[in-house]
Amino acid sequence: MTVLTASDEIISILKEEGINFFTTYPCAKFQNLYNLVHSQFMSLGVTKEEDGVGICAGASLAGAKAAMLIQSTGLGNMINALCSLTLTYELPLLVLASWRGVYKENISAQIKLGKSLPKILEAIGAQYCIVTSNKDLPKLQQAAKDAYRLNSLQIVLLSPELFENEPLAESGPNISHIMVPTEEKAFPGAEATLTRYEILQALETYFENKLVISNIGFPSRELHDIKPQRTNFYMLGSLGLVSSVGLGIALFSKHEVVVIDGDGSLLANLGILASIAQAEPPNLTILAIDNGAHGSTGNQATPTATCVDLAQVTRGLGFTNVFRATNPKEITDTLSKLEEGPNFVHVIAEAGNADVPIIPLSPIEIKKQFMRAIQ
Ligand SMILES: Cc1ncc(C[n+]2csc(CCOP(=O)(O)OP(=O)(O)O)c2C)c(N)n1
């Protein structure tokens, strides 16, 4: 007898309940479910969760049975949209969220929001249930029914325990239905020769004594593995804010500031590039490592894999110093010739993460050692 995985069971429930559209944003804990949703439903991988609330609201206004698959951190970012759109207009919405910060969590930045989430959801009057094993899946089915029967918001918190024994999804960018390009495009990723880790290795000397602010997930872990200097500030959470933190530091420090950002993170917060262009910090360089994927959560494709050119976007947002580099020589040559910032270096990379450990520093240690080092 074949035993169905939790992901398989969830898919059959969703089909039974007639869901016909998904907006998604990835989490490392539900890689199989993410792939199944994209292969079985009309779906769109969004660039930040809040957008998914708007898109689903529009889709339900036009008659769809819309749902979302996201990480619970995204709920934190979506609160205003859930209150002012979904709840205010009494629109139906089923949100499946991996519940981070509670079960076997090894990322400290996940804990505060994860633990507070039930109370936050209660405070806004959102209906939610918690699913920790296959036995709880009838709760998910009931939530799906109630969302569309009662025109209500239903949030299902999926514990990572649920997916613990599932084999890992195949890696490599996967592309959602609506994002498949209709014709072949020469997107920058075609030129990629190096992984993020190889790029960071090539820059080890360049990073020496600079203030290096690194993106959440594997970029920070890989930087710590290659160059664990005290002038590094490692982001452990707050997706989309690494360049914002870099701008704040650059405005109040005389040192050179280098931000290691990613395509997923930048697309979640393109507005920061306009703020940087406007503020014109001469000591700030953004290294945008564009691997066409949410690398840290299992290489789910981002729009830079198919249709977005980050260098062009950045010019459009007001930067004048925009460069593109694909191999170690181009990268180091470009960086050695940089003049006054702000600079944006679009580094084209292959998807993939190195097998490196979690950073063995608490957030407070990261803060203290950085502040002491840059005094
Ligand atoms: C609000 C929120 N949603 C989802 C996540 C899960 N998450 C962590 S890292 C990451 C991918 C970031 O991709 P990118 O910026 O391209 O960097 P890469 O890992 O590819 O270098 C995602 C989706 C999160 N931390 N926060």
The ligand as an SDF file (V2000), in Angstrom:
LIG
                    3D

 26 27  0  0  0  0  0  0  0  0999 V2000
    8.6820   37.3820    4.5910 C   0  0  0  0  0  0  0  0  0  0  0  0
    9.4810   36.1740    4.2370 C   0  0  0  0  0  0  0  0  0  0  0  0
    9.0130   35.2980    3.3060 N   0  0  0  0  0  0  0  0  0  0  0  0
    9.7370   34.2070    2.9740 C   0  0  0  0  0  0  0  0  0  0  0  0
   10.9380   33.9610    3.5680 C   0  0  0  0  0  0  0  0  0  0  0  0
   11.7590   32.7280    3.2240 C   0  0  0  0  0  0  0  0  0  0  0  0
   13.0030   33.0670    2.5480 N   0  0  0  0  0  0  0  0  0  0  0  0
   14.1970   33.1600    3.2080 C   0  0  0  0  0  0  0  0  0  0  0  0
   15.4850   33.4690    2.1970 S   0  0  0  0  0  0  0  0  0  0  0  0
   14.4900   33.4960    0.8510 C   0  0  0  0  0  0  0  0  0  0  0  0
   15.0520   33.6070   -0.5350 C   0  0  0  0  0  0  0  0  0  0  0  0
   15.8530   34.8130   -0.8160 C   0  0  0  0  0  0  0  0  0  0  0  0
   16.2470   34.7490   -2.1630 O   0  0  0  0  0  0  0  0  0  0  0  0
   17.3450   35.7080   -2.7390 P   0  0  0  0  0  0  0  0  0  0  0  0
   17.2030   37.0700   -2.1470 O   0  0  0  0  0  0  0  0  0  0  0  0
   17.2990   35.6180   -4.2270 O   0  0  0  0  0  0  0  0  0  0  0  0
   18.7070   35.1320   -2.1810 O   0  0  0  0  0  0  0  0  0  0  0  0
   19.4590   33.7360   -2.4810 P   0  0  0  0  0  0  0  0  0  0  0  0
   19.1460   32.8610   -1.3050 O   0  0  0  0  0  0  0  0  0  0  0  0
   18.9670   33.1830   -3.7820 O   0  0  0  0  0  0  0  0  0  0  0  0
   20.8890   34.1180   -2.5340 O   0  0  0  0  0  0  0  0  0  0  0  0
   13.1380   33.2720    1.2010 C   0  0  0  0  0  0  0  0  0  0  0  0
   12.0120   33.2140    0.2300 C   0  0  0  0  0  0  0  0  0  0  0  0
   11.3640   34.8750    4.5610 C   0  0  0  0  0  0  0  0  0  0  0  0
   12.4990   34.7180    5.2360 N   0  0  0  0  0  0  0  0  0  0  0  0
   10.6270   35.9500    4.8510 N   0  0  0  0  0  0  0  0  0  0  0  0
  1  2  1  0
  2  3  1  0
  2 26  2  0
  3  4  2  0
  4  5  1  0
  5  6  1  0
  5 24  2  0
  6  7  1  0
  7  8  2  0
  7 22  1  0
  8  9  1  0
  9 10  1  0
 10 11  1  0
 10 22  2  0
 11 12  1  0
 12 13  1  0
 13 14  1  0
 14 15  2  0
 14 16  1  0
 14 17  1  0
 17 18  1  0
 18 19  2  0
 18 20  1  0
 18 21  1  0
 22 23  1  0
 24 25  1  0
 24 26  1  0
M  CHG  1   7   1
M  END
$$$$
